[in-house]
Amino acid sequence: MEHRPLGRTGLSVSVMGFGCGSVGGLMVRGTAADQEHAVARALELGISYFDTAPSYGSGASETNLGRVLSRLRPTIVLGTKFHVAAQPAAEIGAAIAASLEASLRRLGRDYVDLLQLHNPIAESGAGALPPELVVEHVVPALLRLQAQGKFGFAGFTSIGETSALRRVIGQAGLSTAQMPYNLLNPSAGRGVAAGYPAQDYGDVLGQAQEAGLGIIGIRVLAGGALSASEARHPLGSANVTPIGSGTDYRTDVRRAQAFAALAREAGMAGPTELAIRFAISHPAMSTAMVGLSTLEQLEFAAAAAQRGRLPDAVLQRIAAVQDGFVGEPR
């Protein structure tokens, strides 16, 4: 498994990360034995970055991952998150500290490598934080906690309004950005001219790279839609709200089917392999998160990541398919 620098943190992470969220569901709803087997196998495959959050199964993901890590005792890079609820600005620091302490208890650790803001960043919207609040209150609170030795590096989730995200990227104290980037909507890395008005991130990926941030690719499989099948595994989330792709899961699946023939012609197992390799082909990508339901899915995804970046000719053909989506109803 290839490893890459996580921006300017000095950490090195596997190009494929182990997603412990609810979409795949293994670390939330799987059996204890299956969870341990999957994490142990991921370590054997060279996967070194593990991503969780308090919101994944209302703490179940952190608890289950903590149990497995206490048994295996691996050397990994571990990231978790926090969510800022609607509250007075003066209380944000205490709320972040309380969230981190609860995460550490569930994980059975006294330190995590990454602590990342999970809210969208925008002037308005459900759960969103305006950029001024992030810069003036969230980041200073993170710096105070960091000085206490509770975590190594701070980051944020790059979802929201492009203009708001641009005001946060490059802020001192922030070292990583979780960024949606997938075959169905690559606008985070293509810029405004790519023509994806509904989810246009205006090359914030490039801006984040220039700022030295470690880029953590999320929704690289569009919540599973890039399997090109509407079927959901019983452990996975029954319903998936698109992030950085179409308006609904069915539309995402239909668009994913447009990549199936291209993947076969390129000698790949299908659009899922194409999607994973597309995500890691961007030079800014440090690690691409893959959510899992089964050990078999882990083996498949790791094999795809180990095949590495896509040839330029395949990337050009992908761009032609993507450009065909521009102007379609979203």
C-alpha positions as CSV (number, residue, x, y, z in Angstrom):
1,M,0.0,0.0,0.0
2,E,1.4,3.4,-1.0
3,H,1.9,6.0,1.7
4,R,1.8,9.7,1.2
5,P,2.6,12.8,3.4
6,L,-0.4,14.2,5.2
7,G,0.3,17.8,4.1
8,R,2.8,19.5,6.3
9,T,2.0,17.5,9.5
10,G,5.0,15.3,9.1
11,L,2.7,12.3,9.3
12,S,2.5,9.6,6.6
13,V,-0.8,7.9,5.8
14,S,-1.9,5.1,3.6
15,V,-3.4,6.2,0.3
16,M,-6.5,4.3,1.2
17,G,-8.0,5.1,4.6
18,F,-10.3,2.8,6.7
19,G,-13.6,4.6,7.1
20,C,-15.5,3.7,10.3
21,G,-18.7,5.5,9.6
22,S,-22.3,4.6,9.3
23,V,-22.6,4.5,5.5
24,G,-20.6,1.3,5.3
25,G,-21.6,0.3,8.8
26,L,-19.1,-2.4,9.8
27,M,-17.7,-0.5,12.7
28,V,-21.1,0.6,13.8
29,R,-23.4,-2.4,13.3
30,G,-21.0,-5.3,12.6
31,T,-20.1,-8.1,15.0
32,A,-17.2,-7.7,17.3
33,A,-15.4,-10.6,15.6
34,D,-15.9,-9.2,12.1
35,Q,-14.7,-5.8,13.2
36,E,-11.5,-7.2,14.7
37,H,-10.8,-9.4,11.6
38,A,-11.3,-6.4,9.3
39,V,-9.1,-4.0,11.2
40,A,-6.4,-6.7,11.6
41,R,-6.5,-7.4,7.8
42,A,-6.4,-3.7,7.0
43,L,-3.2,-3.5,9.0
44,E,-1.7,-6.4,7.1
45,L,-2.6,-4.7,3.9
46,G,-0.7,-1.6,5.0
47,I,-3.6,0.6,5.8
48,S,-2.5,3.1,8.5
49,Y,-5.2,5.8,8.6
50,F,-8.4,5.1,10.5
51,D,-11.2,7.7,10.6
52,T,-14.1,7.8,13.1
53,A,-16.5,10.4,14.7
54,P,-18.8,10.7,17.7
55,S,-21.8,10.9,15.3
56,Y,-21.1,7.5,13.8
57,G,-23.7,5.3,15.5
58,S,-23.9,7.8,18.4
59,G,-20.5,6.8,19.7
60,A,-20.7,3.2,18.7
61,S,-17.9,3.5,16.0
62,E,-15.5,5.1,18.5
63,T,-16.3,2.5,21.1
64,N,-15.9,-0.5,18.8
65,L,-12.8,0.9,17.2
66,G,-11.3,1.5,20.6
67,R,-12.0,-2.0,21.7
68,V,-10.3,-3.5,18.6
69,L,-7.3,-1.1,18.9
70,S,-6.8,-2.1,22.6
71,R,-6.5,-5.7,21.5
72,L,-4.3,-5.2,18.5
73,R,-2.2,-2.3,19.7
74,P,-1.1,-1.2,16.2
75,T,0.8,1.9,15.3
76,I,-1.6,4.0,13.2
77,V,-2.8,7.5,12.5
78,L,-6.2,8.0,14.1
79,G,-8.6,10.8,13.4
80,T,-11.9,11.7,15.0
81,K,-14.2,14.7,14.9
82,F,-16.5,17.1,16.8
83,H,-19.7,18.9,16.0
84,V,-20.4,22.4,17.2
85,A,-24.1,22.7,18.2
86,A,-26.0,26.0,18.2
87,Q,-24.8,27.8,21.4
88,P,-23.2,31.0,22.5
89,A,-19.8,31.6,21.0
90,A,-18.2,31.8,24.5
91,E,-19.2,28.2,25.2
92,I,-17.7,26.7,22.1
93,G,-14.3,26.0,23.6
94,A,-15.8,24.0,26.5
95,A,-18.1,22.1,24.2
96,I,-15.2,21.0,21.9
97,A,-13.1,20.0,25.0
98,A,-16.0,17.9,26.3
99,S,-16.5,16.2,23.0
100,L,-12.9,15.4,22.7
101,E,-12.8,13.9,26.3
102,A,-15.8,11.8,25.5
103,S,-14.2,10.5,22.3
104,L,-11.0,9.7,24.1
105,R,-12.9,7.7,26.7
106,R,-14.7,5.7,24.0
107,L,-11.5,5.1,22.1
108,G,-9.6,4.1,25.3
109,R,-6.8,6.6,24.5
110,D,-5.4,9.7,25.9
111,Y,-4.4,11.2,22.5
112,V,-5.6,11.2,18.8
113,D,-3.6,12.3,15.8
114,L,-6.3,14.4,14.2
115,L,-9.3,16.3,15.6
116,Q,-11.5,17.7,12.9
117,L,-14.5,20.0,12.7
118,H,-17.5,18.1,11.3
119,N,-19.9,21.0,10.6
120,P,-20.4,22.4,7.1
121,I,-19.0,25.9,6.8
122,A,-21.4,28.4,5.3
123,E,-23.2,31.6,6.1
124,S,-26.4,29.7,6.7
125,G,-27.9,26.3,6.6
126,A,-28.7,23.4,8.9
127,G,-25.8,22.7,11.2
128,A,-23.5,25.2,9.3
129,L,-21.0,27.4,11.0
130,P,-20.1,30.8,9.4
131,P,-16.4,31.2,8.6
132,E,-16.0,34.1,11.1
133,L,-17.1,31.8,13.9
134,V,-14.7,29.1,12.8
135,V,-11.8,31.5,12.6
136,E,-12.5,33.6,15.7
137,H,-13.7,30.9,18.1
138,V,-13.3,27.3,16.9
139,V,-9.7,27.5,15.8
140,P,-8.5,29.3,19.0
141,A,-10.2,26.7,21.1
142,L,-8.5,23.9,19.1
143,L,-5.1,25.6,19.6
144,R,-5.7,25.7,23.4
145,L,-6.6,22.0,23.4
146,Q,-3.7,21.1,21.2
147,A,-1.3,22.8,23.6
148,Q,-2.6,20.4,26.3
149,G,-1.3,17.4,24.3
150,K,-4.8,15.9,23.7
151,F,-4.3,15.7,19.9
152,G,-1.7,16.2,17.3
153,F,-3.3,18.3,14.5
154,A,-6.6,20.1,13.8
155,G,-8.6,20.0,10.6
156,F,-12.1,20.7,9.2
157,T,-14.7,19.2,6.8
158,S,-14.6,21.1,3.5
159,I,-18.4,21.1,2.9
160,G,-20.5,24.2,2.6
161,E,-20.2,27.4,0.5
162,T,-17.1,27.8,-1.6
163,S,-16.6,31.4,-0.6
164,A,-16.9,30.5,3.1
165,L,-14.5,27.5,2.7
166,R,-11.9,29.7,1.0
167,R,-11.9,32.0,4.1
168,V,-11.0,29.1,6.3
169,I,-8.5,27.3,4.2
170,G,-5.0,28.4,5.1
171,Q,-5.9,29.5,8.6
172,A,-3.0,29.0,11.0
173,G,-3.7,26.0,13.3
174,L,-5.6,24.0,10.7
175,S,-3.6,21.2,9.1
176,T,-6.1,18.9,7.3
177,A,-9.2,19.1,5.2
178,Q,-11.8,16.4,4.5
179,M,-13.0,17.0,1.0
180,P,-15.7,15.3,-1.1
181,Y,-14.2,14.3,-4.4
182,N,-15.5,11.6,-6.7
183,L,-16.2,10.5,-10.3
184,L,-19.7,11.9,-10.2
185,N,-18.6,15.4,-9.3
186,P,-14.9,16.3,-9.4
187,S,-15.4,20.0,-9.1
188,A,-13.4,20.2,-5.9
189,G,-10.4,19.7,-8.1
190,R,-11.5,21.2,-11.4
191,G,-12.6,24.7,-10.7
192,V,-15.6,26.8,-11.7
193,A,-15.2,26.2,-15.4
194,A,-16.0,22.5,-15.0
195,G,-19.6,23.6,-14.8
196,Y,-21.1,21.8,-11.8
197,P,-23.2,24.7,-10.4
198,A,-25.1,22.6,-7.8
199,Q,-22.0,21.3,-6.0
200,D,-19.3,23.6,-7.3
201,Y,-16.3,23.8,-5.0
202,G,-14.2,26.0,-7.3
203,D,-10.9,24.1,-7.0
204,V,-10.8,24.4,-3.2
205,L,-8.8,21.2,-3.3
206,G,-6.0,23.0,-5.2
207,Q,-6.2,26.0,-2.7
208,A,-5.9,23.6,0.2
209,Q,-2.9,21.9,-1.4
210,E,-1.2,25.2,-1.8
211,A,-1.9,26.0,1.8
212,G,0.0,22.8,2.8
213,L,-3.1,21.0,4.1
214,G,-3.3,17.2,4.2
215,I,-6.3,16.3,2.0
216,I,-8.5,13.5,3.2
217,G,-10.9,12.4,0.4
218,I,-14.4,11.6,1.5
219,R,-17.5,10.3,-0.3
220,V,-15.1,8.9,-3.0
221,L,-17.7,6.2,-3.7
222,A,-20.6,8.7,-3.4
223,G,-22.0,6.8,-0.4
224,G,-21.9,3.5,-2.4
225,A,-23.6,4.8,-5.5
226,L,-20.4,4.2,-7.5
227,S,-21.0,0.5,-7.2
228,A,-23.6,1.3,-9.9
229,S,-26.2,-0.6,-7.9
230,E,-29.1,0.7,-5.8
231,A,-28.7,-2.4,-3.5
232,R,-27.6,-1.6,0.0
233,H,-25.8,-4.0,2.3
234,P,-27.7,-4.8,5.5
235,L,-25.0,-3.2,7.7
236,G,-24.9,0.0,5.6
237,S,-27.1,3.0,6.0
238,A,-30.5,2.4,4.4
239,N,-30.6,5.9,3.0
240,V,-27.8,8.0,1.8
241,T,-28.0,11.8,1.3
242,P,-25.6,12.7,-1.5
243,I,-22.6,14.9,-0.7
244,G,-20.7,16.4,-3.6
245,S,-22.7,14.4,-6.2
246,G,-26.3,14.4,-7.5
247,T,-29.6,15.3,-6.0
248,D,-30.5,11.8,-4.9
249,Y,-29.0,8.3,-4.6
250,R,-30.9,6.9,-7.7
251,T,-29.5,9.7,-9.9
252,D,-26.0,8.9,-8.6
253,V,-26.4,5.2,-9.4
254,R,-27.6,6.0,-12.9
255,R,-24.7,8.3,-13.6
256,A,-22.3,5.7,-12.1
257,Q,-23.5,3.2,-14.7
258,A,-22.1,5.5,-17.4
259,F,-18.6,4.5,-16.0
260,A,-19.1,0.8,-16.0
261,A,-18.2,0.2,-19.7
262,L,-15.2,2.5,-19.4
263,A,-14.0,0.5,-16.4
264,R,-14.3,-2.8,-18.3
265,E,-12.6,-1.5,-21.4
266,A,-9.7,-0.3,-19.1
267,G,-9.4,-3.8,-17.7
268,M,-10.9,-3.0,-14.3
269,A,-13.3,-4.9,-12.2
270,G,-16.0,-2.2,-12.4
271,P,-16.8,1.4,-11.6
272,T,-15.9,0.9,-7.9
273,E,-12.3,0.3,-8.7
274,L,-12.3,3.1,-11.2
275,A,-13.7,5.4,-8.5
276,I,-11.1,4.5,-5.9
277,R,-8.3,4.9,-8.3
278,F,-9.7,8.2,-9.7
279,A,-9.7,9.7,-6.2
280,I,-6.1,8.7,-5.5
281,S,-5.0,9.9,-8.9
282,H,-5.3,13.6,-7.9
283,P,-1.8,14.8,-6.8
284,A,-3.2,16.6,-3.8
285,M,-4.9,13.6,-2.3
286,S,-3.2,12.3,0.9
287,T,-5.6,9.5,1.6
288,A,-9.0,8.5,0.3
289,M,-11.6,7.2,2.8
290,V,-13.5,4.0,1.9
291,G,-16.4,3.0,4.1
292,L,-16.9,-0.8,4.5
293,S,-19.6,-3.3,5.3
294,T,-17.6,-6.6,4.9
295,L,-14.1,-8.1,4.8
296,E,-14.6,-8.8,1.1
297,Q,-15.2,-5.1,0.4
298,L,-12.0,-4.3,2.2
299,E,-10.0,-6.8,0.1
300,F,-11.5,-5.4,-3.1
301,A,-10.9,-1.7,-2.2
302,A,-7.4,-2.3,-1.0
303,A,-6.5,-4.2,-4.2
304,A,-7.9,-1.3,-6.2
305,A,-5.8,1.2,-4.2
306,Q,-2.7,-0.9,-4.6
307,R,-3.1,-0.7,-8.4
308,G,-2.4,3.0,-8.0
309,R,-3.1,6.1,-10.1
310,L,-5.0,5.9,-13.3
311,P,-3.2,6.3,-16.7
312,D,-3.6,9.8,-18.3
313,A,-5.6,8.3,-21.2
314,V,-8.2,6.8,-18.8
315,L,-8.4,10.1,-16.9
316,Q,-9.1,11.9,-20.2
317,R,-11.9,9.5,-21.0
318,I,-13.3,10.0,-17.5
319,A,-13.3,13.8,-18.0
320,A,-15.3,13.4,-21.2
321,V,-18.0,11.3,-19.4
322,Q,-18.1,13.9,-16.5
323,D,-18.5,16.8,-18.9
324,G,-21.5,15.0,-20.3
325,F,-23.2,15.4,-17.0
326,V,-22.9,19.2,-17.1
327,G,-26.3,20.8,-17.7
328,E,-28.2,17.7,-16.7
329,P,-31.0,18.2,-14.2
330,R,-29.6,17.7,-10.7
